[in-house]
Each structure stands twice: as structure tokens, then as C-alpha cells.
Amino acid sequence: MFEEKFEFTSGLKKKVLYAGIAGIVLLIIGIITINLGGHGAGHGGGEEHGHAFHWTDRLWTNFWINNLYFTGIALLGVFFVAVNYAAQAGWSAGIKRIPEAFGAWLPIAGILMLGIFLIANHTIFHWTHEEVVAHDPILQGKQAYLNIPFFVIRMVVFFLLWILLYRVIRKKSLEEDEKGGLNYYKVLRKYSAIFIIIFAVTSSVAAWDWGMSIDPHWFSTIYGWYYFASWFVAGLSAITLFVIFIKEAGYLKIVNENHYHDLGKYVFAFSVFWMYIWFSQYFLIYYSNIPEEAIYYVERMKSGIYGKYFYLNIIINFFFPFLVLMTRDSKRHGIFLKIACVVLLAGHWLDFFLMVTPGILKDNGGLGFMEVGMLMIYGSAFTYVVLNQLSKASLIAKNHPMLQESAHMHV
């Protein structure tokens, strides 16, 4: 029962590859559409960050959105493993290899993040333009923190810490499979606690750097929590989908409807948590009605381009999962979980789209073939990396001391 090895078959590799190719085709169609001035092309005549809008601005914006989004999902996979070790949770022992595999994306994400910033920092970040900062007292006041060398140093340090801790956790987890005993479990609990502490600090600062500084005149005191909430729901949805699809492929015999139930409760609970953070941030800014704070929401709510997505964001990321996953039975059946989690993955991508795009592209943004294509490319690449990582070790952590508890859990 506990001896399982996932096989990443050539047929499955082709399906993932075809999805990526379809994404490339949609991306090319999107680029052509924008250049021909079709729907979603933007006005094309705006001056953003000191230069006329060009279709490559939208391309780099999409790169940044997807890199933020999938970096977060990878991080939250490792965070999920770490939290369950720190809490001494037994129920997740049978599925921990799946979120553990998410961390394999982090080195790729780090290279992409650094490369995109070095190439397109002037497009994405207003504060990187020296001539703009020279005439802006607010940006001058933030210059000690918002400058390119320090920004890059922080980015590199964050990714090195995350990758290092992930590799230690992964290494010790695989050694536990070979040698067994409680010693590895204790070591993993220690490194998990260290990861949680470092993640708590670095993820918030990364949210300020990579998201909030896109609108450098605006700030929110709970922006780091907001990023975490959106990342966590997306990460939990991805974990749940991988568990269900791998289970349906004939693996994970240890998994039953009780594991589905716990995963469903996580997705349900943190969807509510996301809404709580969303409302807290919005309402505090709404009732204070300070212009330099309110502009963030005005650009999104009142826009002819983004307004409809602003309200759709609330519907699909809160009301939909709240109603679909409210009952006990819905959390115990794969079909309901698959529907809810697919919608939530799309919904929280939309959440990042709304956080990033208006600040960079203003009225030149949109949601079209380019956005869908880029999401499919990143999604396919992420899926390939995770499945490839899963195939390199036992699918079940066979010497985890709480594996029997996971196998016989009942809720």
C-alpha cells in the first residue's frame, strides 16, 4: 500500500506539452490582435512611465503576473509541508510528496524573476526612472529602499533562502524514506519551523517589492497578508487538484474521501480568510477616503477596462467557493472539489492581474488571448516540473512516523 512510484509517462508528457503549445499559439494570436488594434489592444496612444505604449509592455506585464502567481504557488506548497510538520499533523502524511514537489519550481522562478526585472524594470516599475524620481518628493523619500541594487539584492537573497531551505527539507524527507526512524522527523520539524519564520518575513517584503511598489505612491499596511491569502488559496487549490488527478490515475491508494474533506475544508476556510483580508483592506481605505489611498481602488472599480473584473474577482473567489463547498458532502467528492479548485486557480490569477496590470498599463491593459496564452504556458511548465519531480522518488513518504494515522484517518 505504501510502495508507490509515480510514472511520468510519455503520453502524459505530450498532453502537458500540447497545452503549452496551445498557450504559445494563443499568445501569438494575442500579439497579432494587439498590433492590429483589435479588442483588448488598449488605446495604444498613452504615455506610460515616460514612453508611448508598446505591445511588449503588455507582454512583460504578463510575464510579471504569472511569475508572481506561480512563485507563490510553489512557495505555498513548501509552506504547506512545513506547517504540517510544525503542527505534528498526521492526516497529510500520505499526500505530502505532492506539495513538496512544488518547490522544484523555485529555482526556475528565481531565474525568471531576476531576468524579467533586469530586462523590463522600466516598464513595470515607475520608481526605476531617475528623471521621474528627480521631480517626485514621495519617491525621493523612498529612494533608500526603492533602488535597483537593493531591490535585486533582496530578490536574490529571498530566493536563495527559499531554495536552500526547500532543498534541505526535500533531502531529509527522502533520507527518511531510506532509513526511517524518528530522528529525521525531528530534524524536519526544526527546519520547517525555520522556513515558516523566514517565509513570514520574506513573503511580506516580497509582496511590497514585487507588487505594492508598482504603485509607489500607494501603500497598504496589510498588503503582505493579502498576497499571502491569495497565494495560499491558489496553492491549496493546486495541491487539491494534483491529489485528485493523481488519485484518479490509479495512484495514492492511501487517499480517501476523508483526505478530500480536509483539503476541501482548507480551501473553503482560506477562501473566507481571503475575503476577510480583501474587505478589511478595501473598507479601511473606503471610509478614510484619503485621495492617495483611494486612487488604487478608483483605477480598478471605475475603469471601463478593469471594473467588471473587479466585481467578478469577489464573486469567483468568495461567493462561488463559499456556496459550492459549504456542505460536508461537497468537500468529500472529487467532482465538486475539481470544479471549485479550477475556478479558484483562475480567480486568484485574476486577483494578481488586478493587482499588477492597472498600475503598469493604465488604460492600455486588457484580458485577452495574450493573457490566456501566457497563463497556459506557465501552467504547463509548472505542471511538467512538478510531475517530473514526483517521478523521482516514492509517491508515498513510506517511513513518515504518522503515515498509519493518515491511512486510517476519519473525519
C-alpha positions, 0 to 999 in steps of 0.5 A: 500500500505504501510502495508507490512510484509515480510514472511520468509517462510519455503520453502524459508528457505530450498532453502537458506539452500540447497545452503549452503549445496551445498557450504559445499559439494563443499568445501569438494570436494575442500579439497579432490582435494587439498590433492590429488594434483589435479588442483588448489592444488598449488605446495604444496612444498613452504615455506610460512611465515616460514612453508611448505604449508598446505591445511588449509592455503588455507582454512583460506585464504578463510575464510579471503576473504569472511569475508572481502567481506561480512563485507563490504557488510553489512557495505555498506548497513548501509552506504547506509541508512545513506547517504540517510538520510544525503542527505534528499533523498526521492526516497529510502524511500520505499526500505530502510528496505532492506539495513538496514537489512544488518547490522544484519550481523555485529555482526556475522562478528565481531565474525568471524573476531576476531576468524579467526585472533586469530586462523590463524594470522600466516598464513595470516599475515607475520608481526605476526612472531617475528623471521621474524620481528627480521631480517626485518628493514621495519617491525621493523619500523612498529612494533608500529602499526603492533602488535597483541594487537593493531591490535585486539584492533582496530578490536574490537573497529571498530566493536563495533562502527559499531554495536552500531551505526547500532543498534541505527539507526535500533531502531529509524527507527522502533520507527518511524514506531510506532509513526511517526512524524518528530522528529525521522527523525531528530534524524536519520539524526544526527546519520547517519551523525555520522556513515558516519564520523566514517565509513570514518575513520574506513573503511580506517584503516580497509582496511590497517589492514585487507588487505594492511598489508598482504603485509607489505612491500607494501603500497598504499596511496589510498588503503582505497578508493579502498576497499571502491569502491569495497565494495560499488559496491558489496553492491549496487549490493546486495541491487539491487538484494534483491529489485528485488527478493523481488519485484518479490515475490509479495512484495514492491508494492511501487517499480517501474521501476523508483526505478530500474533506480536509483539503476541501475544508482548507480551501473553503476556510482560506477562501473566507480568510481571503475575503476577510483580508480583501474587505478589511483592506478595501473598507479601511481605505473606503471610509478614510477616503484619503485621495492617495489611498483611494486612487488604487481602488478608483483605477480598478472599480471605475475603469471601463477596462478593469471594473467588471473584473473587479466585481467578478474577482469577489464573486469567483473567489468568495461567493462561488467557493463559499456556496459550492463547498459549504456542505460536508458532502461537497468537500468529500467528492472529487467532482465538486472539489475539481470544479471549485479548485479550477475556478479558484486557480483562475480567480486568484490569477485574476486577483494578481492581474488586478493587482499588477496590470492597472498600475503598469498599463493604465488604460492600455491593459486588457484580458485577452488571448495574450493573457490566456496564452501566457497563463497556459504556458506557465501552467504547463511548465509548472505542471511538467516540473512538478510531475517530473519531480514526483517521478523521482522518488516514492509517491508515498513518504513510506517511513513518515512516523504518522503515515498509519494515522493518515491511512486510517484517518476519519473525519 
